[in-house]
Amino acid sequence: MSNDQHGGFELPGTSRPLPDEDLRKKREAVVIEHTIAEVAWDIDGVLATFPRGGVYKIIPFEEAPLVGEEAIKGYFADMRTSFPDLDHDVFSVSHTADAIVMEAQINGTQVADWRGIPNKGKRMSLPVAVFFHFDGDVLLDETIYYDHATAIRQLT
């Protein structure tokens, strides 16, 4: 359909070229290294995948991005304290011009209060969408989307 059929409306970013196979493979290698480090609670390994410094944006928290080693290590310490058995199931990965998008699920049993949710020892299985933004093959940030109401419902 032409833009004329939609009153001139265009989807932003659709004219940017997708990465070639070489760049996709480089980005995928970074995301794999990053994800393996997260699952292993190897936060130094996670931080190493951000050559320009780590940035996490966790959208449901409605807070400023977590920037730098101290903030990111604090986030992971809180997660590990609350969900020591946390694991990930990755369902699909897609490429955009400047990102890899991962559809996944995080699973874990709550053993401590977390984000205002009292510990009741319940397990959550939470769908997430994760955007890994890149400049070329350099990871810039990880942005995580999930429904916090679902986490609350599963844990209370």
Phi and psi in radians as a Rosetta constraint file:
Dihedral C 1 N 2 CA 2 C 2 CIRCULARHARMONIC -1.461 0.35
Dihedral N 2 CA 2 C 2 N 3 CIRCULARHARMONIC 2.854 0.35
Dihedral C 2 N 3 CA 3 C 3 CIRCULARHARMONIC -1.090 0.35
Dihedral N 3 CA 3 C 3 N 4 CIRCULARHARMONIC -0.494 0.35
Dihedral C 3 N 4 CA 4 C 4 CIRCULARHARMONIC -1.068 0.35
Dihedral N 4 CA 4 C 4 N 5 CIRCULARHARMONIC -0.566 0.35
Dihedral C 4 N 5 CA 5 C 5 CIRCULARHARMONIC -1.232 0.35
Dihedral N 5 CA 5 C 5 N 6 CIRCULARHARMONIC -0.272 0.35
Dihedral C 5 N 6 CA 6 C 6 CIRCULARHARMONIC -2.068 0.35
Dihedral N 6 CA 6 C 6 N 7 CIRCULARHARMONIC 0.478 0.35
Dihedral C 6 N 7 CA 7 C 7 CIRCULARHARMONIC 1.106 0.35
Dihedral N 7 CA 7 C 7 N 8 CIRCULARHARMONIC 0.491 0.35
Dihedral C 7 N 8 CA 8 C 8 CIRCULARHARMONIC 1.479 0.35
Dihedral N 8 CA 8 C 8 N 9 CIRCULARHARMONIC -0.005 0.35
Dihedral C 8 N 9 CA 9 C 9 CIRCULARHARMONIC -1.187 0.35
Dihedral N 9 CA 9 C 9 N 10 CIRCULARHARMONIC 2.336 0.35
Dihedral C 9 N 10 CA 10 C 10 CIRCULARHARMONIC -2.240 0.35
Dihedral N 10 CA 10 C 10 N 11 CIRCULARHARMONIC 2.562 0.35
Dihedral C 10 N 11 CA 11 C 11 CIRCULARHARMONIC -1.436 0.35
Dihedral N 11 CA 11 C 11 N 12 CIRCULARHARMONIC 2.124 0.35
Dihedral C 11 N 12 CA 12 C 12 CIRCULARHARMONIC -1.057 0.35
Dihedral N 12 CA 12 C 12 N 13 CIRCULARHARMONIC 2.417 0.35
Dihedral C 12 N 13 CA 13 C 13 CIRCULARHARMONIC 1.528 0.35
Dihedral N 13 CA 13 C 13 N 14 CIRCULARHARMONIC -0.166 0.35
Dihedral C 13 N 14 CA 14 C 14 CIRCULARHARMONIC -1.236 0.35
Dihedral N 14 CA 14 C 14 N 15 CIRCULARHARMONIC -0.271 0.35
Dihedral C 14 N 15 CA 15 C 15 CIRCULARHARMONIC -1.516 0.35
Dihedral N 15 CA 15 C 15 N 16 CIRCULARHARMONIC -0.173 0.35
Dihedral C 15 N 16 CA 16 C 16 CIRCULARHARMONIC -1.298 0.35
Dihedral N 16 CA 16 C 16 N 17 CIRCULARHARMONIC 2.418 0.35
Dihedral C 16 N 17 CA 17 C 17 CIRCULARHARMONIC -1.268 0.35
Dihedral N 17 CA 17 C 17 N 18 CIRCULARHARMONIC 2.541 0.35
Dihedral C 17 N 18 CA 18 C 18 CIRCULARHARMONIC -1.263 0.35
Dihedral N 18 CA 18 C 18 N 19 CIRCULARHARMONIC 2.690 0.35
Dihedral C 18 N 19 CA 19 C 19 CIRCULARHARMONIC -1.153 0.35
Dihedral N 19 CA 19 C 19 N 20 CIRCULARHARMONIC 2.594 0.35
Dihedral C 19 N 20 CA 20 C 20 CIRCULARHARMONIC -1.294 0.35
Dihedral N 20 CA 20 C 20 N 21 CIRCULARHARMONIC 3.040 0.35
Dihedral C 20 N 21 CA 21 C 21 CIRCULARHARMONIC -1.034 0.35
Dihedral N 21 CA 21 C 21 N 22 CIRCULARHARMONIC -0.704 0.35
Dihedral C 21 N 22 CA 22 C 22 CIRCULARHARMONIC -1.085 0.35
Dihedral N 22 CA 22 C 22 N 23 CIRCULARHARMONIC -0.805 0.35
Dihedral C 22 N 23 CA 23 C 23 CIRCULARHARMONIC -1.187 0.35
Dihedral N 23 CA 23 C 23 N 24 CIRCULARHARMONIC -0.682 0.35
Dihedral C 23 N 24 CA 24 C 24 CIRCULARHARMONIC -1.021 0.35
Dihedral N 24 CA 24 C 24 N 25 CIRCULARHARMONIC -0.796 0.35
Dihedral C 24 N 25 CA 25 C 25 CIRCULARHARMONIC -1.106 0.35
Dihedral N 25 CA 25 C 25 N 26 CIRCULARHARMONIC -0.708 0.35
Dihedral C 25 N 26 CA 26 C 26 CIRCULARHARMONIC -1.103 0.35
Dihedral N 26 CA 26 C 26 N 27 CIRCULARHARMONIC -0.784 0.35
Dihedral C 26 N 27 CA 27 C 27 CIRCULARHARMONIC -1.131 0.35
Dihedral N 27 CA 27 C 27 N 28 CIRCULARHARMONIC -0.742 0.35
Dihedral C 27 N 28 CA 28 C 28 CIRCULARHARMONIC -1.062 0.35
Dihedral N 28 CA 28 C 28 N 29 CIRCULARHARMONIC -0.699 0.35
Dihedral C 28 N 29 CA 29 C 29 CIRCULARHARMONIC -1.071 0.35
Dihedral N 29 CA 29 C 29 N 30 CIRCULARHARMONIC -0.684 0.35
Dihedral C 29 N 30 CA 30 C 30 CIRCULARHARMONIC -1.150 0.35
Dihedral N 30 CA 30 C 30 N 31 CIRCULARHARMONIC -0.796 0.35
Dihedral C 30 N 31 CA 31 C 31 CIRCULARHARMONIC -1.133 0.35
Dihedral N 31 CA 31 C 31 N 32 CIRCULARHARMONIC -0.695 0.35
Dihedral C 31 N 32 CA 32 C 32 CIRCULARHARMONIC -1.092 0.35
Dihedral N 32 CA 32 C 32 N 33 CIRCULARHARMONIC -0.850 0.35
Dihedral C 32 N 33 CA 33 C 33 CIRCULARHARMONIC -1.013 0.35
Dihedral N 33 CA 33 C 33 N 34 CIRCULARHARMONIC -0.778 0.35
Dihedral C 33 N 34 CA 34 C 34 CIRCULARHARMONIC -1.096 0.35
Dihedral N 34 CA 34 C 34 N 35 CIRCULARHARMONIC -0.823 0.35
Dihedral C 34 N 35 CA 35 C 35 CIRCULARHARMONIC -1.186 0.35
Dihedral N 35 CA 35 C 35 N 36 CIRCULARHARMONIC -0.716 0.35
Dihedral C 35 N 36 CA 36 C 36 CIRCULARHARMONIC -1.065 0.35
Dihedral N 36 CA 36 C 36 N 37 CIRCULARHARMONIC -0.735 0.35
Dihedral C 36 N 37 CA 37 C 37 CIRCULARHARMONIC -1.116 0.35
Dihedral N 37 CA 37 C 37 N 38 CIRCULARHARMONIC -0.721 0.35
Dihedral C 37 N 38 CA 38 C 38 CIRCULARHARMONIC -1.063 0.35
Dihedral N 38 CA 38 C 38 N 39 CIRCULARHARMONIC -0.849 0.35
Dihedral C 38 N 39 CA 39 C 39 CIRCULARHARMONIC -1.080 0.35
Dihedral N 39 CA 39 C 39 N 40 CIRCULARHARMONIC -0.592 0.35
Dihedral C 39 N 40 CA 40 C 40 CIRCULARHARMONIC -1.483 0.35
Dihedral N 40 CA 40 C 40 N 41 CIRCULARHARMONIC 0.042 0.35
Dihedral C 40 N 41 CA 41 C 41 CIRCULARHARMONIC 1.023 0.35
Dihedral N 41 CA 41 C 41 N 42 CIRCULARHARMONIC 0.509 0.35
Dihedral C 41 N 42 CA 42 C 42 CIRCULARHARMONIC -1.597 0.35
Dihedral N 42 CA 42 C 42 N 43 CIRCULARHARMONIC 1.411 0.35
Dihedral C 42 N 43 CA 43 C 43 CIRCULARHARMONIC -1.230 0.35
Dihedral N 43 CA 43 C 43 N 44 CIRCULARHARMONIC -0.550 0.35
Dihedral C 43 N 44 CA 44 C 44 CIRCULARHARMONIC -1.087 0.35
Dihedral N 44 CA 44 C 44 N 45 CIRCULARHARMONIC -0.664 0.35
Dihedral C 44 N 45 CA 45 C 45 CIRCULARHARMONIC -1.133 0.35
Dihedral N 45 CA 45 C 45 N 46 CIRCULARHARMONIC -0.699 0.35
Dihedral C 45 N 46 CA 46 C 46 CIRCULARHARMONIC -1.051 0.35
Dihedral N 46 CA 46 C 46 N 47 CIRCULARHARMONIC -0.872 0.35
Dihedral C 46 N 47 CA 47 C 47 CIRCULARHARMONIC -1.089 0.35
Dihedral N 47 CA 47 C 47 N 48 CIRCULARHARMONIC -0.553 0.35
Dihedral C 47 N 48 CA 48 C 48 CIRCULARHARMONIC -1.147 0.35
Dihedral N 48 CA 48 C 48 N 49 CIRCULARHARMONIC -0.351 0.35
Dihedral C 48 N 49 CA 49 C 49 CIRCULARHARMONIC -1.401 0.35
Dihedral N 49 CA 49 C 49 N 50 CIRCULARHARMONIC -0.088 0.35
Dihedral C 49 N 50 CA 50 C 50 CIRCULARHARMONIC -1.911 0.35
Dihedral N 50 CA 50 C 50 N 51 CIRCULARHARMONIC 1.453 0.35
Dihedral C 50 N 51 CA 51 C 51 CIRCULARHARMONIC -1.087 0.35
Dihedral N 51 CA 51 C 51 N 52 CIRCULARHARMONIC -0.383 0.35
Dihedral C 51 N 52 CA 52 C 52 CIRCULARHARMONIC -1.745 0.35
Dihedral N 52 CA 52 C 52 N 53 CIRCULARHARMONIC 0.121 0.35
Dihedral C 52 N 53 CA 53 C 53 CIRCULARHARMONIC 1.872 0.35
Dihedral N 53 CA 53 C 53 N 54 CIRCULARHARMONIC 2.413 0.35
Dihedral C 53 N 54 CA 54 C 54 CIRCULARHARMONIC -1.320 0.35
Dihedral N 54 CA 54 C 54 N 55 CIRCULARHARMONIC 2.488 0.35
Dihedral C 54 N 55 CA 55 C 55 CIRCULARHARMONIC -2.461 0.35
Dihedral N 55 CA 55 C 55 N 56 CIRCULARHARMONIC 2.164 0.35
Dihedral C 55 N 56 CA 56 C 56 CIRCULARHARMONIC -2.050 0.35
Dihedral N 56 CA 56 C 56 N 57 CIRCULARHARMONIC 2.330 0.35
Dihedral C 56 N 57 CA 57 C 57 CIRCULARHARMONIC -2.066 0.35
Dihedral N 57 CA 57 C 57 N 58 CIRCULARHARMONIC 1.959 0.35
Dihedral C 57 N 58 CA 58 C 58 CIRCULARHARMONIC -1.913 0.35
Dihedral N 58 CA 58 C 58 N 59 CIRCULARHARMONIC 1.685 0.35
Dihedral C 58 N 59 CA 59 C 59 CIRCULARHARMONIC -0.989 0.35
Dihedral N 59 CA 59 C 59 N 60 CIRCULARHARMONIC -0.782 0.35
Dihedral C 59 N 60 CA 60 C 60 CIRCULARHARMONIC -1.094 0.35
Dihedral N 60 CA 60 C 60 N 61 CIRCULARHARMONIC -0.366 0.35
Dihedral C 60 N 61 CA 61 C 61 CIRCULARHARMONIC -1.248 0.35
Dihedral N 61 CA 61 C 61 N 62 CIRCULARHARMONIC -0.321 0.35
Dihedral C 61 N 62 CA 62 C 62 CIRCULARHARMONIC 0.881 0.35
Dihedral N 62 CA 62 C 62 N 63 CIRCULARHARMONIC 0.743 0.35
Dihedral C 62 N 63 CA 63 C 63 CIRCULARHARMONIC -2.206 0.35
Dihedral N 63 CA 63 C 63 N 64 CIRCULARHARMONIC 3.017 0.35
Dihedral C 63 N 64 CA 64 C 64 CIRCULARHARMONIC -1.104 0.35
Dihedral N 64 CA 64 C 64 N 65 CIRCULARHARMONIC 2.694 0.35
Dihedral C 64 N 65 CA 65 C 65 CIRCULARHARMONIC -0.979 0.35
Dihedral N 65 CA 65 C 65 N 66 CIRCULARHARMONIC 2.632 0.35
Dihedral C 65 N 66 CA 66 C 66 CIRCULARHARMONIC -1.477 0.35
Dihedral N 66 CA 66 C 66 N 67 CIRCULARHARMONIC 1.999 0.35
Dihedral C 66 N 67 CA 67 C 67 CIRCULARHARMONIC -2.094 0.35
Dihedral N 67 CA 67 C 67 N 68 CIRCULARHARMONIC 2.211 0.35
Dihedral C 67 N 68 CA 68 C 68 CIRCULARHARMONIC 1.613 0.35
Dihedral N 68 CA 68 C 68 N 69 CIRCULARHARMONIC 2.931 0.35
Dihedral C 68 N 69 CA 69 C 69 CIRCULARHARMONIC -1.023 0.35
Dihedral N 69 CA 69 C 69 N 70 CIRCULARHARMONIC -0.836 0.35
Dihedral C 69 N 70 CA 70 C 70 CIRCULARHARMONIC -1.088 0.35
Dihedral N 70 CA 70 C 70 N 71 CIRCULARHARMONIC -0.807 0.35
Dihedral C 70 N 71 CA 71 C 71 CIRCULARHARMONIC -1.129 0.35
Dihedral N 71 CA 71 C 71 N 72 CIRCULARHARMONIC -0.750 0.35
Dihedral C 71 N 72 CA 72 C 72 CIRCULARHARMONIC -1.223 0.35
Dihedral N 72 CA 72 C 72 N 73 CIRCULARHARMONIC -0.727 0.35
Dihedral C 72 N 73 CA 73 C 73 CIRCULARHARMONIC -1.103 0.35
Dihedral N 73 CA 73 C 73 N 74 CIRCULARHARMONIC -0.632 0.35
Dihedral C 73 N 74 CA 74 C 74 CIRCULARHARMONIC -1.109 0.35
Dihedral N 74 CA 74 C 74 N 75 CIRCULARHARMONIC -0.745 0.35
Dihedral C 74 N 75 CA 75 C 75 CIRCULARHARMONIC -1.039 0.35
Dihedral N 75 CA 75 C 75 N 76 CIRCULARHARMONIC -0.855 0.35
Dihedral C 75 N 76 CA 76 C 76 CIRCULARHARMONIC -1.203 0.35
Dihedral N 76 CA 76 C 76 N 77 CIRCULARHARMONIC -0.596 0.35
Dihedral C 76 N 77 CA 77 C 77 CIRCULARHARMONIC -1.088 0.35
Dihedral N 77 CA 77 C 77 N 78 CIRCULARHARMONIC -0.734 0.35
Dihedral C 77 N 78 CA 78 C 78 CIRCULARHARMONIC -1.110 0.35
Dihedral N 78 CA 78 C 78 N 79 CIRCULARHARMONIC -0.766 0.35
Dihedral C 78 N 79 CA 79 C 79 CIRCULARHARMONIC -1.126 0.35
Dihedral N 79 CA 79 C 79 N 80 CIRCULARHARMONIC -0.748 0.35
Dihedral C 79 N 80 CA 80 C 80 CIRCULARHARMONIC -1.187 0.35
Dihedral N 80 CA 80 C 80 N 81 CIRCULARHARMONIC -0.643 0.35
Dihedral C 80 N 81 CA 81 C 81 CIRCULARHARMONIC -1.127 0.35
Dihedral N 81 CA 81 C 81 N 82 CIRCULARHARMONIC -0.715 0.35
Dihedral C 81 N 82 CA 82 C 82 CIRCULARHARMONIC -1.435 0.35
Dihedral N 82 CA 82 C 82 N 83 CIRCULARHARMONIC -0.588 0.35
Dihedral C 82 N 83 CA 83 C 83 CIRCULARHARMONIC -2.391 0.35
Dihedral N 83 CA 83 C 83 N 84 CIRCULARHARMONIC 1.243 0.35
Dihedral C 83 N 84 CA 84 C 84 CIRCULARHARMONIC -1.112 0.35
Dihedral N 84 CA 84 C 84 N 85 CIRCULARHARMONIC -0.370 0.35
Dihedral C 84 N 85 CA 85 C 85 CIRCULARHARMONIC -1.730 0.35
Dihedral N 85 CA 85 C 85 N 86 CIRCULARHARMONIC 0.308 0.35
Dihedral C 85 N 86 CA 86 C 86 CIRCULARHARMONIC -0.981 0.35
Dihedral N 86 CA 86 C 86 N 87 CIRCULARHARMONIC 2.300 0.35
Dihedral C 86 N 87 CA 87 C 87 CIRCULARHARMONIC -2.402 0.35
Dihedral N 87 CA 87 C 87 N 88 CIRCULARHARMONIC 2.999 0.35
Dihedral C 87 N 88 CA 88 C 88 CIRCULARHARMONIC -2.196 0.35
Dihedral N 88 CA 88 C 88 N 89 CIRCULARHARMONIC 2.450 0.35
Dihedral C 88 N 89 CA 89 C 89 CIRCULARHARMONIC -2.031 0.35
Dihedral N 89 CA 89 C 89 N 90 CIRCULARHARMONIC 2.094 0.35
Dihedral C 89 N 90 CA 90 C 90 CIRCULARHARMONIC -1.705 0.35
Dihedral N 90 CA 90 C 90 N 91 CIRCULARHARMONIC 2.228 0.35
Dihedral C 90 N 91 CA 91 C 91 CIRCULARHARMONIC -1.769 0.35
Dihedral N 91 CA 91 C 91 N 92 CIRCULARHARMONIC -0.698 0.35
Dihedral C 91 N 92 CA 92 C 92 CIRCULARHARMONIC -2.783 0.35
Dihedral N 92 CA 92 C 92 N 93 CIRCULARHARMONIC 2.737 0.35
Dihedral C 92 N 93 CA 93 C 93 CIRCULARHARMONIC -2.345 0.35
Dihedral N 93 CA 93 C 93 N 94 CIRCULARHARMONIC 2.371 0.35
Dihedral C 93 N 94 CA 94 C 94 CIRCULARHARMONIC -2.285 0.35
Dihedral N 94 CA 94 C 94 N 95 CIRCULARHARMONIC 2.689 0.35
Dihedral C 94 N 95 CA 95 C 95 CIRCULARHARMONIC -1.883 0.35
Dihedral N 95 CA 95 C 95 N 96 CIRCULARHARMONIC 2.477 0.35
Dihedral C 95 N 96 CA 96 C 96 CIRCULARHARMONIC -2.100 0.35
Dihedral N 96 CA 96 C 96 N 97 CIRCULARHARMONIC -3.108 0.35
Dihedral C 96 N 97 CA 97 C 97 CIRCULARHARMONIC -1.017 0.35
Dihedral N 97 CA 97 C 97 N 98 CIRCULARHARMONIC -0.636 0.35
Dihedral C 97 N 98 CA 98 C 98 CIRCULARHARMONIC -2.299 0.35
Dihedral N 98 CA 98 C 98 N 99 CIRCULARHARMONIC 0.341 0.35
Dihedral C 98 N 99 CA 99 C 99 CIRCULARHARMONIC -2.697 0.35
Dihedral N 99 CA 99 C 99 N 100 CIRCULARHARMONIC 2.796 0.35
Dihedral C 99 N 100 CA 100 C 100 CIRCULARHARMONIC -1.936 0.35
Dihedral N 100 CA 100 C 100 N 101 CIRCULARHARMONIC 2.310 0.35
Dihedral C 100 N 101 CA 101 C 101 CIRCULARHARMONIC -1.917 0.35
Dihedral N 101 CA 101 C 101 N 102 CIRCULARHARMONIC 2.199 0.35
Dihedral C 101 N 102 CA 102 C 102 CIRCULARHARMONIC -2.027 0.35
Dihedral N 102 CA 102 C 102 N 103 CIRCULARHARMONIC 2.226 0.35
Dihedral C 102 N 103 CA 103 C 103 CIRCULARHARMONIC -1.731 0.35
Dihedral N 103 CA 103 C 103 N 104 CIRCULARHARMONIC 2.201 0.35
Dihedral C 103 N 104 CA 104 C 104 CIRCULARHARMONIC -2.610 0.35
Dihedral N 104 CA 104 C 104 N 105 CIRCULARHARMONIC -3.093 0.35
Dihedral C 104 N 105 CA 105 C 105 CIRCULARHARMONIC -2.456 0.35
Dihedral N 105 CA 105 C 105 N 106 CIRCULARHARMONIC 2.357 0.35
Dihedral C 105 N 106 CA 106 C 106 CIRCULARHARMONIC -1.830 0.35
Dihedral N 106 CA 106 C 106 N 107 CIRCULARHARMONIC 2.467 0.35
Dihedral C 106 N 107 CA 107 C 107 CIRCULARHARMONIC -2.286 0.35
Dihedral N 107 CA 107 C 107 N 108 CIRCULARHARMONIC 2.380 0.35
Dihedral C 107 N 108 CA 108 C 108 CIRCULARHARMONIC -3.023 0.35
Dihedral N 108 CA 108 C 108 N 109 CIRCULARHARMONIC 2.743 0.35
Dihedral C 108 N 109 CA 109 C 109 CIRCULARHARMONIC -1.783 0.35
Dihedral N 109 CA 109 C 109 N 110 CIRCULARHARMONIC 2.182 0.35
Dihedral C 109 N 110 CA 110 C 110 CIRCULARHARMONIC -1.306 0.35
Dihedral N 110 CA 110 C 110 N 111 CIRCULARHARMONIC 2.240 0.35
Dihedral C 110 N 111 CA 111 C 111 CIRCULARHARMONIC -2.156 0.35
Dihedral N 111 CA 111 C 111 N 112 CIRCULARHARMONIC 0.001 0.35
Dihedral C 111 N 112 CA 112 C 112 CIRCULARHARMONIC -2.640 0.35
Dihedral N 112 CA 112 C 112 N 113 CIRCULARHARMONIC 2.764 0.35
Dihedral C 112 N 113 CA 113 C 113 CIRCULARHARMONIC -0.976 0.35
Dihedral N 113 CA 113 C 113 N 114 CIRCULARHARMONIC 2.529 0.35
Dihedral C 113 N 114 CA 114 C 114 CIRCULARHARMONIC -2.554 0.35
Dihedral N 114 CA 114 C 114 N 115 CIRCULARHARMONIC 2.198 0.35
Dihedral C 114 N 115 CA 115 C 115 CIRCULARHARMONIC 0.845 0.35
Dihedral N 115 CA 115 C 115 N 116 CIRCULARHARMONIC 0.739 0.35
Dihedral C 115 N 116 CA 116 C 116 CIRCULARHARMONIC 1.422 0.35
Dihedral N 116 CA 116 C 116 N 117 CIRCULARHARMONIC 0.060 0.35
Dihedral C 116 N 117 CA 117 C 117 CIRCULARHARMONIC -1.754 0.35
Dihedral N 117 CA 117 C 117 N 118 CIRCULARHARMONIC 1.996 0.35
Dihedral C 117 N 118 CA 118 C 118 CIRCULARHARMONIC -1.106 0.35
Dihedral N 118 CA 118 C 118 N 119 CIRCULARHARMONIC 2.524 0.35
Dihedral C 118 N 119 CA 119 C 119 CIRCULARHARMONIC -1.245 0.35
Dihedral N 119 CA 119 C 119 N 120 CIRCULARHARMONIC 2.173 0.35
Dihedral C 119 N 120 CA 120 C 120 CIRCULARHARMONIC -2.179 0.35
Dihedral N 120 CA 120 C 120 N 121 CIRCULARHARMONIC 0.172 0.35
Dihedral C 120 N 121 CA 121 C 121 CIRCULARHARMONIC 1.270 0.35
Dihedral N 121 CA 121 C 121 N 122 CIRCULARHARMONIC 0.313 0.35
Dihedral C 121 N 122 CA 122 C 122 CIRCULARHARMONIC -1.556 0.35
Dihedral N 122 CA 122 C 122 N 123 CIRCULARHARMONIC 2.794 0.35
Dihedral C 122 N 123 CA 123 C 123 CIRCULARHARMONIC -1.773 0.35
Dihedral N 123 CA 123 C 123 N 124 CIRCULARHARMONIC 2.479 0.35
Dihedral C 123 N 124 CA 124 C 124 CIRCULARHARMONIC -2.054 0.35
Dihedral N 124 CA 124 C 124 N 125 CIRCULARHARMONIC 2.582 0.35
Dihedral C 124 N 125 CA 125 C 125 CIRCULARHARMONIC -2.275 0.35
Dihedral N 125 CA 125 C 125 N 126 CIRCULARHARMONIC 1.764 0.35
Dihedral C 125 N 126 CA 126 C 126 CIRCULARHARMONIC -2.005 0.35
Dihedral N 126 CA 126 C 126 N 127 CIRCULARHARMONIC 2.032 0.35
Dihedral C 126 N 127 CA 127 C 127 CIRCULARHARMONIC -1.129 0.35
Dihedral N 127 CA 127 C 127 N 128 CIRCULARHARMONIC 2.424 0.35
Dihedral C 127 N 128 CA 128 C 128 CIRCULARHARMONIC -2.383 0.35
Dihedral N 128 CA 128 C 128 N 129 CIRCULARHARMONIC 2.649 0.35
Dihedral C 128 N 129 CA 129 C 129 CIRCULARHARMONIC -2.069 0.35
Dihedral N 129 CA 129 C 129 N 130 CIRCULARHARMONIC 2.219 0.35
Dihedral C 129 N 130 CA 130 C 130 CIRCULARHARMONIC -2.122 0.35
Dihedral N 130 CA 130 C 130 N 131 CIRCULARHARMONIC 2.225 0.35
Dihedral C 130 N 131 CA 131 C 131 CIRCULARHARMONIC -1.918 0.35
Dihedral N 131 CA 131 C 131 N 132 CIRCULARHARMONIC 2.109 0.35
Dihedral C 131 N 132 CA 132 C 132 CIRCULARHARMONIC -1.778 0.35
Dihedral N 132 CA 132 C 132 N 133 CIRCULARHARMONIC 1.877 0.35
Dihedral C 132 N 133 CA 133 C 133 CIRCULARHARMONIC -1.568 0.35
Dihedral N 133 CA 133 C 133 N 134 CIRCULARHARMONIC 2.391 0.35
Dihedral C 133 N 134 CA 134 C 134 CIRCULARHARMONIC -2.182 0.35
Dihedral N 134 CA 134 C 134 N 135 CIRCULARHARMONIC 2.662 0.35
Dihedral C 134 N 135 CA 135 C 135 CIRCULARHARMONIC -2.004 0.35
Dihedral N 135 CA 135 C 135 N 136 CIRCULARHARMONIC 1.771 0.35
Dihedral C 135 N 136 CA 136 C 136 CIRCULARHARMONIC 1.148 0.35
Dihedral N 136 CA 136 C 136 N 137 CIRCULARHARMONIC -2.100 0.35
Dihedral C 136 N 137 CA 137 C 137 CIRCULARHARMONIC -1.848 0.35
Dihedral N 137 CA 137 C 137 N 138 CIRCULARHARMONIC 0.276 0.35
Dihedral C 137 N 138 CA 138 C 138 CIRCULARHARMONIC -1.738 0.35
Dihedral N 138 CA 138 C 138 N 139 CIRCULARHARMONIC 2.094 0.35
Dihedral C 138 N 139 CA 139 C 139 CIRCULARHARMONIC -1.213 0.35
Dihedral N 139 CA 139 C 139 N 140 CIRCULARHARMONIC 2.183 0.35
Dihedral C 139 N 140 CA 140 C 140 CIRCULARHARMONIC -1.703 0.35
Dihedral N 140 CA 140 C 140 N 141 CIRCULARHARMONIC -0.780 0.35
Dihedral C 140 N 141 CA 141 C 141 CIRCULARHARMONIC -2.815 0.35
Dihedral N 141 CA 141 C 141 N 142 CIRCULARHARMONIC 2.896 0.35
Dihedral C 141 N 142 CA 142 C 142 CIRCULARHARMONIC -2.108 0.35
Dihedral N 142 CA 142 C 142 N 143 CIRCULARHARMONIC 2.203 0.35
Dihedral C 142 N 143 CA 143 C 143 CIRCULARHARMONIC -2.023 0.35
Dihedral N 143 CA 143 C 143 N 144 CIRCULARHARMONIC 2.194 0.35
Dihedral C 143 N 144 CA 144 C 144 CIRCULARHARMONIC -1.995 0.35
Dihedral N 144 CA 144 C 144 N 145 CIRCULARHARMONIC 2.236 0.35
Dihedral C 144 N 145 CA 145 C 145 CIRCULARHARMONIC -2.027 0.35
Dihedral N 145 CA 145 C 145 N 146 CIRCULARHARMONIC 2.306 0.35
Dihedral C 145 N 146 CA 146 C 146 CIRCULARHARMONIC -2.761 0.35
Dihedral N 146 CA 146 C 146 N 147 CIRCULARHARMONIC 2.903 0.35
Dihedral C 146 N 147 CA 147 C 147 CIRCULARHARMONIC -1.640 0.35
Dihedral N 147 CA 147 C 147 N 148 CIRCULARHARMONIC 1.859 0.35
Dihedral C 147 N 148 CA 148 C 148 CIRCULARHARMONIC -1.138 0.35
Dihedral N 148 CA 148 C 148 N 149 CIRCULARHARMONIC -0.495 0.35
Dihedral C 148 N 149 CA 149 C 149 CIRCULARHARMONIC -1.092 0.35
Dihedral N 149 CA 149 C 149 N 150 CIRCULARHARMONIC -0.607 0.35
Dihedral C 149 N 150 CA 150 C 150 CIRCULARHARMONIC -1.154 0.35
Dihedral N 150 CA 150 C 150 N 151 CIRCULARHARMONIC -0.737 0.35
Dihedral C 150 N 151 CA 151 C 151 CIRCULARHARMONIC -1.055 0.35
Dihedral N 151 CA 151 C 151 N 152 CIRCULARHARMONIC -0.795 0.35
Dihedral C 151 N 152 CA 152 C 152 CIRCULARHARMONIC -1.059 0.35
Dihedral N 152 CA 152 C 152 N 153 CIRCULARHARMONIC -0.806 0.35
Dihedral C 152 N 153 CA 153 C 153 CIRCULARHARMONIC -1.067 0.35
Dihedral N 153 CA 153 C 153 N 154 CIRCULARHARMONIC -0.728 0.35
Dihedral C 153 N 154 CA 154 C 154 CIRCULARHARMONIC -1.272 0.35
Dihedral N 154 CA 154 C 154 N 155 CIRCULARHARMONIC -0.521 0.35
Dihedral C 154 N 155 CA 155 C 155 CIRCULARHARMONIC -1.658 0.35
Dihedral N 155 CA 155 C 155 N 156 CIRCULARHARMONIC -0.188 0.35
